[in-house]
Amino acid sequence: MFLGQTLVRISWAVALGFAATAAAADSPTLAKIKRTGTVTLGYREASIPFSYLDASQKPIGFSLDLCSQIVDKIKADLKLDKLDVKLQPVDSSNRIPLIQNGTIDMECGATSSSPARLKQVSFTVATFVSSARWLTKVSSDIHDVKGLNGKTVVVTQGSNATGFAFDIKNKGGSFNIIQGKDHGESMLTLQSGRAAAFMEDDILLASLRARTPDPAAYAFLPETYALVPYGLMMQREDTELKALMDGVLKGMMASGAFTKLYAKWFESPIPPHNENLNFPMSDALKERVAHPSDSVDF
């Protein structure tokens, strides 16, 4: 009896070993990681709270915490005694090429998925959903986009939000649009009262609001525009790696670990200045947590 149990255990161990080897063989990224004993993560230096540098210049953030869980799974599945983690800074211009040429194995930043990008790389199930929104002063007593009629609003020159604002105006809005040269100038325009509202990506506005002397003095209008999913990025058509990464994220979403991690980075004081973004999970992201998907459609 003892011998039979031992043989069963050996058979299972051999089978699991073959499964790990097969997964690595089917995935160029996992095969490289297994061969080198190193996984390389791309990170952003200033994409708060997804991926950025703390006071000691150490990369931290929501996306990096997610990737850490994935790295643990890779190490276990490939049966590696040791897996070195290399961190590679990336920016908006080189993050996709560095995924494509294999310099980084996955990007742990704040990159949105789109039909155009899906022709170049792959994304996990959505880890965040952004939208363009209006930020106003609470004292302005503006409660919806109709309250902006007859007033001046600000957008940042060159931002996607500029197109959204003009589209809203062309469809019946009667507000005046001015443009700041950068997000800092646009926020200052709102703070000084020269504009009644500032339109931009909602999480960026939350970050700008958190840095003001009185964040509670600002509020979002309820309207949302152009829902866009963010995900962790990897090489296109690396189905084995995508399945592994999606499996980790889906497991976290099902267990509540994802929601707990979200609260840590979006609804609690974060380094290096102890700022709280006060950015509760949107209904769109709650839906993706309940039903994980990598679709770009809403």
C-alpha positions as CSV (number, residue, x, y, z in Angstrom):
1,M,0.0,0.0,0.0
2,F,2.8,2.4,0.9
3,L,4.6,1.6,-2.3
4,G,1.5,2.3,-4.3
5,Q,0.9,5.7,-2.7
6,T,4.6,6.6,-3.3
7,L,4.3,5.7,-6.9
8,V,1.2,7.8,-7.2
9,R,3.0,10.8,-5.7
10,I,5.9,10.3,-8.0
11,S,3.6,10.1,-11.0
12,W,1.9,13.3,-10.0
13,A,5.2,15.1,-9.4
14,V,6.4,14.0,-12.8
15,A,3.2,15.1,-14.5
16,L,3.3,18.5,-12.8
17,G,7.0,18.8,-13.9
18,F,6.0,18.0,-17.5
19,A,3.1,20.5,-17.3
20,A,5.5,23.3,-16.2
21,T,8.0,22.4,-18.9
22,A,5.2,22.3,-21.5
23,A,3.9,25.7,-20.4
24,A,7.4,27.2,-20.7
25,A,8.0,25.6,-24.1
26,D,4.7,27.1,-25.4
27,S,5.5,30.6,-24.1
28,P,8.6,32.3,-25.4
29,T,8.6,34.6,-22.4
30,L,8.2,31.8,-19.8
31,A,10.9,29.8,-21.6
32,K,13.3,32.7,-21.4
33,I,12.4,33.3,-17.7
34,K,13.0,29.6,-17.0
35,R,16.3,29.6,-18.9
36,T,17.7,32.8,-17.3
37,G,16.1,32.6,-13.9
38,T,15.2,36.3,-14.3
39,V,12.0,38.1,-14.9
40,T,12.1,41.8,-16.1
41,L,9.3,44.1,-15.1
42,G,8.7,47.5,-16.8
43,Y,7.6,50.3,-14.5
44,R,6.7,54.0,-14.8
45,E,8.5,56.6,-12.7
46,A,5.5,59.0,-12.2
47,S,2.2,57.2,-12.8
48,I,0.7,57.6,-9.4
49,P,-0.7,55.3,-7.9
50,F,0.0,52.6,-10.5
51,S,3.7,52.7,-10.8
52,Y,6.1,55.4,-9.5
53,L,9.1,56.2,-7.3
54,D,8.9,56.6,-3.6
55,A,11.1,59.0,-1.5
56,S,14.0,56.6,-1.7
57,Q,13.6,56.2,-5.5
58,K,12.2,52.7,-5.1
59,P,9.5,51.7,-7.6
60,I,6.1,51.1,-5.9
61,G,2.5,51.1,-6.8
62,F,-0.7,49.2,-7.5
63,S,0.4,47.6,-10.7
64,L,3.7,46.6,-9.3
65,D,1.9,44.9,-6.4
66,L,-0.2,43.0,-8.9
67,C,2.9,42.0,-10.9
68,S,4.5,40.8,-7.7
69,Q,1.7,38.2,-7.3
70,I,2.2,37.1,-10.9
71,V,5.9,36.7,-10.3
72,D,5.2,34.4,-7.4
73,K,3.0,32.3,-9.6
74,I,5.6,32.1,-12.3
75,K,8.2,31.0,-9.8
76,A,5.9,28.3,-8.5
77,D,4.7,27.0,-11.9
78,L,8.2,26.9,-13.3
79,K,9.5,25.2,-10.1
80,L,12.3,27.6,-9.7
81,D,14.2,27.7,-6.4
82,K,15.1,31.3,-7.1
83,L,13.7,33.9,-9.5
84,D,15.5,37.2,-9.8
85,V,13.3,40.3,-10.5
86,K,14.8,43.0,-12.6
87,L,13.1,46.4,-12.8
88,Q,13.3,48.4,-16.0
89,P,12.0,52.0,-16.2
90,V,9.8,52.7,-19.3
91,D,7.9,55.6,-20.7
92,S,5.0,56.2,-23.0
93,S,7.2,56.1,-26.1
94,N,9.3,53.0,-25.4
95,R,7.0,50.7,-23.3
96,I,5.4,48.9,-26.3
97,P,8.7,48.4,-28.3
98,L,10.4,47.1,-25.1
99,I,7.6,44.5,-24.7
100,Q,7.9,43.6,-28.4
101,N,11.6,43.1,-28.4
102,G,11.6,41.1,-25.2
103,T,13.6,43.7,-23.1
104,I,10.8,43.6,-20.5
105,D,8.6,40.5,-19.9
106,M,5.6,42.5,-18.7
107,E,4.7,46.1,-18.1
108,C,3.5,47.0,-14.6
109,G,2.4,50.6,-15.3
110,A,-0.7,52.5,-16.4
111,T,-1.3,51.6,-20.0
112,S,-4.7,51.6,-21.6
113,S,-5.8,48.9,-24.0
114,S,-7.2,49.8,-27.4
115,P,-7.9,48.0,-30.7
116,A,-4.8,49.7,-32.2
117,R,-2.6,48.6,-29.3
118,L,-4.0,45.0,-29.4
119,K,-2.4,44.7,-32.9
120,Q,1.0,45.2,-31.2
121,V,0.8,43.7,-27.7
122,S,-1.6,41.8,-25.4
123,F,-3.2,42.9,-22.2
124,T,-4.5,41.1,-19.2
125,V,-8.1,41.4,-18.0
126,A,-8.8,45.0,-17.0
127,T,-7.1,46.2,-13.8
128,F,-8.6,49.7,-13.9
129,V,-11.1,51.6,-16.0
130,S,-10.5,55.3,-16.7
131,S,-12.8,57.9,-18.1
132,A,-12.7,61.6,-18.9
133,R,-14.6,63.7,-16.3
134,W,-15.1,67.3,-15.2
135,L,-13.6,68.5,-11.9
136,T,-15.1,71.5,-10.3
137,K,-15.0,73.5,-7.1
138,V,-17.6,72.5,-4.5
139,S,-18.2,76.2,-3.9
140,S,-19.3,76.7,-7.5
141,D,-22.5,74.8,-6.8
142,I,-22.3,73.1,-10.2
143,H,-23.9,69.6,-10.1
144,D,-23.9,68.4,-13.7
145,V,-22.6,69.4,-17.1
146,K,-25.6,71.6,-17.8
147,G,-24.4,73.8,-15.0
148,L,-21.3,74.7,-17.1
149,N,-23.4,76.5,-19.7
150,G,-22.4,80.2,-19.9
151,K,-19.1,79.5,-18.0
152,T,-15.5,79.0,-18.9
153,V,-13.9,75.6,-18.7
154,V,-10.3,74.5,-19.1
155,V,-8.6,71.5,-20.8
156,T,-4.9,70.8,-21.4
157,Q,-3.5,71.5,-24.8
158,G,-2.9,68.3,-26.8
159,S,-4.9,66.1,-24.3
160,N,-7.6,63.7,-25.6
161,A,-10.0,65.5,-23.2
162,T,-9.7,68.5,-25.5
163,G,-11.6,66.7,-28.2
164,F,-14.2,65.4,-25.8
165,A,-14.8,69.0,-24.5
166,F,-15.3,70.4,-28.0
167,D,-17.5,67.5,-28.9
168,I,-19.8,68.2,-25.9
169,K,-19.9,71.9,-26.8
170,N,-20.7,71.1,-30.4
171,K,-23.6,68.9,-29.3
172,G,-25.3,71.7,-27.4
173,G,-23.0,73.0,-24.7
174,S,-22.6,76.7,-24.4
175,F,-19.5,77.0,-22.4
176,N,-16.2,78.7,-23.4
177,I,-13.1,76.5,-23.7
178,I,-9.6,77.7,-22.8
179,Q,-6.5,75.5,-22.9
180,G,-3.6,75.2,-20.4
181,K,-0.1,74.5,-21.6
182,D,0.1,71.6,-19.2
183,H,-1.9,69.9,-16.5
184,G,-0.4,72.0,-13.8
185,E,-1.5,75.2,-15.5
186,S,-4.9,73.8,-16.2
187,M,-5.4,72.9,-12.5
188,L,-4.2,76.3,-11.4
189,T,-6.8,77.9,-13.8
190,L,-9.5,75.9,-11.9
191,Q,-8.0,76.8,-8.5
192,S,-7.9,80.5,-9.2
193,G,-11.5,80.6,-10.4
194,R,-10.6,81.5,-14.0
195,A,-12.3,78.3,-15.1
196,A,-15.4,76.6,-13.6
197,A,-14.3,73.1,-14.5
198,F,-11.3,71.2,-15.7
199,M,-11.8,68.1,-17.9
200,E,-9.2,65.3,-18.0
201,D,-8.7,61.6,-17.3
202,D,-10.4,61.0,-13.9
203,I,-7.5,59.3,-12.1
204,L,-5.1,62.1,-13.2
205,L,-7.6,64.7,-11.8
206,A,-7.8,62.8,-8.5
207,S,-4.0,62.9,-8.3
208,L,-3.9,66.6,-9.0
209,R,-6.7,67.2,-6.5
210,A,-4.8,65.3,-3.8
211,R,-1.9,67.7,-4.1
212,T,-3.9,70.8,-3.4
213,P,-4.1,72.4,0.1
214,D,-7.7,71.5,0.4
215,P,-8.7,68.4,-1.7
216,A,-12.2,68.4,-0.2
217,A,-12.9,71.7,-2.0
218,Y,-13.1,69.9,-5.3
219,A,-15.6,67.4,-6.7
220,F,-16.3,65.5,-9.9
221,L,-19.4,66.0,-11.9
222,P,-21.4,62.7,-12.4
223,E,-21.0,62.5,-16.2
224,T,-18.3,60.2,-17.6
225,Y,-16.9,60.0,-21.1
226,A,-15.0,57.4,-23.1
227,L,-14.5,54.5,-20.7
228,V,-11.0,53.0,-21.3
229,P,-9.6,49.8,-19.7
230,Y,-6.1,49.5,-18.3
231,G,-4.2,46.2,-18.0
232,L,-0.8,44.7,-17.5
233,M,0.9,44.4,-20.9
234,M,2.8,41.4,-22.4
235,Q,3.9,40.1,-25.8
236,R,1.2,39.6,-28.3
237,E,-0.1,36.1,-28.7
238,D,1.9,34.7,-25.8
239,T,-1.2,32.8,-24.7
240,E,0.4,30.7,-22.0
241,L,1.8,33.8,-20.2
242,K,-1.5,35.7,-20.6
243,A,-3.5,32.7,-19.2
244,L,-1.1,32.7,-16.2
245,M,-1.4,36.4,-15.6
246,D,-5.2,36.5,-16.1
247,G,-5.5,33.5,-13.7
248,V,-3.7,35.3,-10.9
249,L,-5.8,38.5,-11.4
250,K,-9.1,36.6,-11.6
251,G,-8.2,34.7,-8.5
252,M,-7.5,38.0,-6.6
253,M,-10.7,39.4,-7.9
254,A,-12.7,36.4,-6.8
255,S,-11.1,36.3,-3.3
256,G,-11.4,40.0,-2.5
257,A,-7.6,40.5,-2.5
258,F,-7.9,42.8,-5.6
259,T,-10.5,45.1,-3.9
260,K,-8.4,45.2,-0.8
261,L,-5.3,46.2,-2.8
262,Y,-7.3,48.8,-4.7
263,A,-8.3,50.4,-1.4
264,K,-4.7,50.5,-0.3
265,W,-3.6,52.6,-3.3
266,F,-6.7,54.6,-4.3
267,E,-8.5,55.2,-1.0
268,S,-5.8,55.4,1.6
269,P,-2.8,57.7,2.3
270,I,0.1,56.6,0.0
271,P,3.8,57.4,-0.1
272,P,5.8,59.6,-0.4
273,H,3.6,62.5,0.8
274,N,0.8,60.6,2.6
275,E,-1.7,61.9,0.0
276,N,-5.1,60.1,-0.3
277,L,-6.6,60.1,-3.8
278,N,-10.1,59.4,-2.3
279,F,-10.9,57.6,-5.5
280,P,-13.5,54.8,-4.9
281,M,-13.8,52.0,-7.4
282,S,-16.1,53.0,-10.3
283,D,-19.1,51.0,-11.3
284,A,-17.3,50.1,-14.6
285,L,-14.4,48.6,-12.7
286,K,-16.7,46.9,-10.2
287,E,-18.3,45.2,-13.2
288,R,-14.9,44.1,-14.5
289,V,-14.0,42.7,-11.0
290,A,-17.2,40.8,-10.9
291,H,-16.8,39.6,-14.5
292,P,-13.2,39.8,-15.5
293,S,-12.6,40.7,-19.1
294,D,-10.0,42.1,-21.5
295,S,-12.5,43.6,-23.8
296,V,-12.1,47.2,-24.9
297,D,-15.9,47.6,-25.3
298,F,-18.3,48.7,-22.6
